[in-house]
Amino acid sequence: MGFYKVRSRPTSRIFGIVLILLAAAIVSHQGLAQKTAQETAERDRWQHPAQVLDALEIRAGSIVADVGAGDGYFTFHLAKRVGPTGRVYAEDIVDKELAKIRSVAAQRHLTQIETIPGTPSDPRLPADALDAILVMNAFHEMENFDEMLQGLLHALKPGGLLAIIEAEDKMGEPRSAYQKRHKLPEELVRQDAARNGFQFLRKLPGFTNPDRDRTYYFLLFAKPKTRCSKWPGPTICNPCLAATLGAVAATGNEPYTSQHQGPADSTRLCARWSREPVRGHGDTLLRPFALVSEKRDSPASRI
């Protein structure tokens, strides 16, 4: 009996310590959850997530992607909107961010969320599967922006929507300068998207972060619904390829004419032309996008 009395004291002490640590962990978790909810509510007030999702026509059952998902702010808004019958691909190149999203998704039983570890040049999204893609405050970070846009175009269904939201800045500086400031001029985004086959739809009301005094613009693009019936390639037919090559040659822009000489390269060439009806063809074809103003050090010549 004496033996048990001696042993019971440290056992009780250890059990008490375990209870205290467990209680502290619960309180800490509750405090973190409360802080996260408060931060989300504050962002909701100025970032208007419902309006963003409405513009992307996201509804129950939609298949969407949050590219450059970061902490998953929009990922969880998207998951709530698409519901259990939809799918949200949270893509990022930072594994730690994706791990956080997976942890929260598991806690909330959000089985519609799937994390995708992308690469700097490939979002690794499923082909022709997505109704909409959101890139929020992340496009300026993409050094391989042409390859990334091609990956996004490949992932969207015909007619699928792409939203790019970025902080405003002025033209005239190297791309690296914008990346350091985490900003990007609207004109560059529109040129990049058009060059890679996207159709510009409209500019929507942006928003301002009151804590950082930073204003964001909101651009909406679409993957074209139709192809040129005269050529089996994605968007341009053989006769039009010859015509566009001639137009490029007239501008003296050598990087295009030297690297795109025939139908085998029509897929890459057509991604650098904006869409416009051409007389005599019946289909929506392609025309040069601001070639005269482009310089050799512009994104268009980085091929």
C-alpha positions in Angstrom: 0.0 0.0 0.0 2.8 2.3 0.9 4.4 1.7 -2.5 1.3 2.8 -4.3 1.0 6.0 -2.3 4.6 6.9 -3.2 4.0 6.3 -6.9 0.7 8.1 -7.1 2.0 11.6 -6.5 4.2 12.0 -9.5 1.6 10.3 -11.7 -1.0 12.8 -10.6 1.4 15.6 -11.1 2.2 14.4 -14.7 -1.5 14.0 -15.4 -2.2 17.5 -14.2 0.5 18.9 -16.4 -0.9 17.1 -19.4 -4.3 18.5 -18.7 -2.9 22.1 -18.5 -1.0 21.7 -21.8 -4.0 20.3 -23.5 -6.2 23.1 -22.3 -3.5 25.6 -23.4 -3.4 24.0 -26.9 -7.2 24.2 -27.2 -7.3 27.9 -26.2 -4.4 28.6 -28.6 -6.3 26.9 -31.4 -9.5 28.7 -30.6 -7.6 32.0 -30.5 -5.9 31.3 -33.9 -9.2 30.4 -35.4 -10.8 33.6 -34.1 -7.9 35.7 -35.4 -8.2 34.0 -38.8 -11.9 34.6 -38.9 -11.4 38.3 -38.0 -8.7 38.7 -40.7 -11.0 37.1 -43.3 -13.9 39.4 -42.3 -11.6 42.5 -42.6 -10.4 41.3 -46.1 -14.0 40.7 -47.1 -14.9 44.3 -46.4 -12.5 45.7 -49.0 -11.9 42.8 -51.4 -15.5 42.0 -52.2 -15.1 38.2 -52.8 -18.7 37.7 -53.7 -18.5 40.2 -56.5 -15.3 38.6 -57.8 -17.0 35.1 -57.9 -20.1 36.5 -59.5 -18.0 38.0 -62.3 -16.5 34.6 -62.9 -20.0 33.1 -63.0 -19.1 30.6 -60.3 -21.9 28.6 -59.0 -22.6 25.2 -57.3 -20.9 22.5 -59.2 -18.3 24.7 -60.9 -14.8 23.5 -61.5 -12.4 26.3 -60.7 -8.8 27.1 -59.8 -7.1 29.6 -57.5 -3.7 30.1 -59.1 -1.1 31.5 -56.7 -3.5 30.6 -53.9 -1.2 31.7 -51.1 -2.9 31.4 -47.7 -6.1 30.2 -49.4 -8.3 33.3 -48.8 -10.0 32.9 -52.1 -9.7 29.1 -52.1 -12.1 28.8 -49.2 -14.5 31.4 -50.7 -14.5 29.4 -53.9 -15.1 26.1 -52.0 -18.1 27.6 -50.3 -19.6 28.8 -53.6 -19.0 25.6 -55.6 -20.2 23.3 -52.8 -19.5 19.6 -52.4 -20.4 18.9 -56.1 -17.8 21.3 -57.4 -14.0 21.3 -57.4 -11.5 23.9 -56.4 -7.8 23.5 -57.4 -5.6 25.5 -55.1 -2.3 26.0 -57.0 0.9 27.4 -55.7 4.6 26.7 -56.0 5.1 27.1 -52.2 4.5 23.7 -50.5 4.1 25.3 -47.1 1.2 27.4 -48.2 -0.5 24.3 -49.8 0.0 22.4 -46.6 -1.8 25.1 -44.6 -4.7 24.9 -47.1 -4.9 21.1 -46.8 -4.9 21.4 -43.1 -7.8 23.9 -42.9 -9.7 22.0 -45.6 -9.4 18.8 -43.6 -10.6 20.5 -40.4 -13.6 22.0 -42.3 -14.3 18.7 -44.2 -14.0 20.6 -47.6 -13.4 17.6 -49.8 -14.0 19.8 -52.9 -10.5 21.4 -52.4 -7.5 19.8 -54.1 -4.0 21.3 -53.8 -1.8 21.4 -56.9 2.0 21.9 -56.5 2.7 23.9 -59.6 6.1 24.9 -61.1 7.3 28.4 -62.2 6.3 27.6 -65.8 3.4 25.2 -65.4 0.3 25.4 -63.2 -0.2 21.7 -63.8 -3.9 22.0 -64.0 -6.1 19.4 -65.8 -6.6 20.1 -69.5 -9.9 21.6 -70.8 -11.6 21.0 -67.5 -12.0 24.4 -65.7 -14.9 26.8 -65.8 -12.9 29.6 -64.3 -9.5 30.6 -63.0 -8.6 33.3 -60.6 -5.2 34.9 -60.3 -5.3 37.3 -57.4 -2.2 39.5 -56.7 0.1 36.7 -58.1 0.6 37.3 -61.8 3.4 39.9 -61.1 5.4 37.1 -59.4 5.4 34.9 -62.6 8.7 35.2 -64.3 7.6 32.7 -67.0 4.4 34.5 -67.6 3.9 33.4 -71.2 4.2 29.7 -70.3 1.9 30.1 -67.3 -0.7 31.8 -69.4 -0.5 29.0 -72.0 -1.0 26.5 -69.1 -4.1 28.4 -67.9 -5.5 28.6 -71.4 -4.9 24.9 -71.8 -6.8 24.2 -68.5 -9.9 26.2 -69.3 -12.9 24.8 -71.2 -13.7 26.7 -74.4 -15.4 29.9 -73.2 -13.9 29.5 -69.7 -13.1 32.7 -67.8 -9.8 34.1 -66.4 -9.7 36.9 -63.8 -6.4 38.6 -63.2 -6.4 41.1 -60.3 -3.2 43.1 -59.7 -2.0 46.3 -58.0 -1.8 49.3 -60.3 1.5 50.7 -61.6 2.8 52.9 -64.4 4.3 51.6 -67.6 8.0 52.2 -68.6 10.0 50.1 -66.2 11.6 46.6 -66.5 9.5 43.7 -65.4 11.8 42.9 -62.5 11.1 46.3 -61.0 7.3 45.6 -60.9 8.0 42.2 -59.4 9.9 43.8 -56.5 7.1 46.2 -55.8 4.4 43.5 -56.2 2.6 45.6 -58.8 2.1 45.4 -62.6 0.7 47.9 -65.1 -2.7 46.9 -66.6 -1.4 47.4 -70.1 1.2 44.7 -69.6 -1.4 42.2 -68.4 -3.7 42.9 -71.3 -0.8 42.5 -73.8 0.4 39.3 -72.1 -3.1 37.8 -72.2 -3.8 38.7 -75.8 -0.4 37.4 -76.9 -1.2 34.0 -75.4 -4.6 33.6 -76.9 -7.0 35.1 -74.4 -9.9 37.3 -75.4 -10.3 40.4 -73.3 -13.9 40.8 -72.1 -14.0 43.8 -69.7 -12.5 45.7 -66.8 -14.5 45.5 -63.6 -14.5 47.7 -60.6 -11.4 47.1 -58.6 -10.8 47.7 -54.9 -8.4 49.4 -52.5 -6.6 47.9 -49.5 -7.0 50.5 -46.7 -4.1 49.1 -44.7 -1.5 49.4 -47.6 -3.1 52.3 -49.6 -2.9 50.0 -52.7 -5.5 50.0 -55.5 -6.2 46.8 -57.5 -7.6 46.6 -61.0 -9.8 43.6 -62.1 -9.5 42.3 -65.6 -11.7 39.5 -67.1 -10.6 37.4 -70.0 -12.0 34.3 -71.8 -10.7 31.3 -73.7 -12.2 31.6 -77.2 -15.1 29.3 -77.8 -14.5 28.6 -81.5 -11.6 27.5 -83.8 -10.9 28.3 -87.4 -12.6 25.7 -89.5 -10.1 26.0 -92.3 -7.1 24.8 -90.2 -7.0 21.9 -87.6 -4.7 23.9 -85.3 -6.1 25.7 -82.2 -7.0 29.1 -83.7 -5.4 30.0 -87.0 -5.7 28.5 -90.5 -2.9 28.0 -93.0 -3.9 30.9 -95.4 -4.2 33.2 -92.5 -0.8 32.1 -91.2 0.8 33.3 -94.5 -1.1 36.6 -94.3 -0.1 37.3 -90.7 3.5 36.4 -91.4 3.5 38.9 -94.2 2.0 41.5 -91.9 4.7 40.8 -89.3 7.4 41.1 -91.9 6.1 44.5 -92.9 6.7 45.7 -89.3 10.3 44.6 -89.4 9.9 42.7 -86.2 12.5 40.0 -86.8 11.9 37.9 -83.7 8.6 36.8 -85.1 9.5 36.2 -88.7 12.7 34.3 -87.8 11.1 31.9 -85.4 7.7 31.3 -86.9 8.0 30.2 -90.5 5.3 27.7 -91.1 2.2 25.8 -90.1 4.1 23.7 -87.6 4.6 26.8 -85.5 1.1 28.2 -86.0 0.0 27.3 -82.4 2.7 29.5 -80.9 2.3 32.2 -83.5 -1.5 32.5 -83.1 -1.1 32.9 -79.3 0.6 36.2 -80.1 -2.3 37.7 -82.1 -5.6 39.2 -80.9 -8.9 38.0 -82.3 -10.8 40.0 -85.0 -13.2 39.1 -87.8 -11.3 39.0 -91.1 -13.2 39.7 -94.4 -13.5 36.7 -96.7 -12.9 34.0 -94.1 -16.2 33.8 -92.2 -14.5 32.7 -89.0 -13.0 34.8 -86.2 -9.3 34.9 -87.1 -6.3 36.7 -85.7 -4.6 40.1 -86.3 -1.3 41.5 -85.0 -1.4 42.9 -81.5 0.5 46.2 -81.2 3.5 44.8 -83.1 4.6 48.2 -84.3 5.1 49.5 -80.7 6.8 46.3 -79.4 10.6 46.4 -78.8 13.1 43.6 -78.9 13.2 43.6 -75.1 9.4 43.5 -74.7 7.7 40.3 -73.4 6.6 39.5 -76.9 10.1 39.0 -78.1 11.1 36.7 -75.2 10.3 33.6 -77.2 
